[in-house]
Amino acid sequence: MSKRQLLFVTYRDENLEEGVSYAIELAKAMYEDITLLLVHKEHNFIDKFETLMTAVTFASVGEHKAAREIMAGEPHSPIQQERKISRLVEKCSKEGITLKVQESPENAVPAIRSYLKSHTGIDKVVLSPVVTEAGDVTSRDLNRLVRTAARPIVTMTRQAVGTA
């Protein structure tokens, strides 16, 4: 009998490590493995404008390759992402947890729905802080997901840092 799975959802182009330590501790406590679901981040108009202006800045100083990469939506190199994923797999392995990585071209909520429909071994879904705080997943979407997923949905937020 295989172990049950915890589905950890984050954006492929954001900080992959954020929230992973909590997911590992939860998986250890529940005797589960982790499936890392890398989803597509929906960019709004401001994000698109900032990306365009950044690319223009690079192009104006002769950095045409960097400008093309920025416009292609690949500010993080695939090699860097693979290294981060390898470190996460290694970190989980040291804790006795198997980490499987899945990618989806969809936004967070549709990707979660699709994944849950085709994978029955998922016990719970954990949303990374970058997913819950980016504003792409509205409270309405989250409530609908909670009602239809038939699995617990755990959301995380960043801890506020106060000054003394």
N, C-alpha and C positions, 0 to 999 in steps of 0.2 A: 504494500500500500504506500503510495507516494504522499509526501507532506502536502498540506494545504498551502495556499499561496496568499500572500499579502500583495495587493497591487499598489505600487507607489507611483504616483503620477507627477511628472514635472515637464517643463519645457526643454526641448533638445538644445536650445541655444542660450539657456540661462545657467545659473550656478547649479550644477548637477548635485553638488555635495550638500546643499542646504536642505535640511530635514532628514537626511539619510540616517544620521545617528539615532534619531527617534524611531524611524522605521525599523532599524536593526534591533533596537531594544525591544520594540513591540513584537517583532518576529521571533526573537529569542524567547520572550515570555509566553507566547502563544504556540511555540514549537511549529513555526511556519517558515517557508522559504519566501523570497521576494521576487516579484516580477516588476521590473522598472519599465514603465510605459512612457516613452518620450513622445510628446505631442507637439503639434504645431501651434505657435502663438499667433493669434489674430492681431494684426497691427492696425491701429487707428490712423486717422489723418495726420495727427501730430507726429506719430512715430515715422510715418512715411516721409513727411516733410523734413524731419531731423536727419533721416537717412540720406535723403536727396542733398541736403545742404552739406553734410559731411563728405559725401562723394564729390560734390563740386569743389569743396576746399582741397581735397587730395588731388583732384585733377588739375586745379589751377597752379599747383606747385610741381606738376610733372609726375605725380605718382598715379599714373593711369591704371596700373594693375590693381593697386589698392582700391581705387575708385570703382573699378569693375566688380571687385569682390564684394564691396559694400553694397552696391546696387543689386548684386546677385543674391544678397541676403545671407552671405557667409562670412560674417565678421570673425567667427571663431573657426579656426582651421579644423578640418576633419581629424587631423593627426592629434591635435590637442584634445579633442573630444574623445577619441579612442583611448588616449592615455588616462583621462579622467575616469572613463568607464572601466578600464583595466584596474585602476586603483580601487574603485568601488567593489569590483568583483573580488579582488584580493582581500580587502577589508572584511567583506561578508564571509569569505571563505575562512578567515582566521576566527570568526565567531561561530563557525559551524553552519552557516546559512548559504544556500545556493542562490545566486542572483542571476536571473534571466533578463535579458534586455529585449524589449520589443519597441518598434517605432511605428507611429501612425501619422499619416499626412493630415489628419483631421484636427480640429480644435479640441480642447480638453473634454467638454461634455459629450459630444458625439463620439469621440474616440473611446471614452470610458464605456459608453453604452454598447458600442460595437464589440469591444473587447469582452465585456461581461456576457454578451449574447453567445459568443463562440468559445468561452472558457468557463466551465462550470466549477473548477477547482478553486476559485477565488473566494476567500472568506470575508475579506474587508478591503476597502479602498482608502488609501491615505493620500491626501492631496498636499503637495509640497507648498511651503509658504509662498513661493514665487507664483504659483497658480492661483491661490486664494487671494493674494494681495494685488495682483496685476489688474484687476477690474474686468478681466475677460469672462470670468465666471460670476454672473450676477446672483444675488440671493434667490431670485426666481428660478434660475437654472439649477442652482444647488438644491432648492426645495423639491423641484420636479425630479431631479436625479435621485434624491433620497427616497422619494415615494416609489419610483419605478425600479430602482436597482436591486431591491430585495437583499441588500447586504449593507452592513454598517459603512458609513462614509465618515472618515476622520479628516477634519480640516486643521491646518496648522497656521499659526501666525508668528511673525517675528516678535521677540520679546522687546518691549520698549526699554530703551536705555535712559535712565534718569541721572541727573547730575546731583551730587551731594553738596 
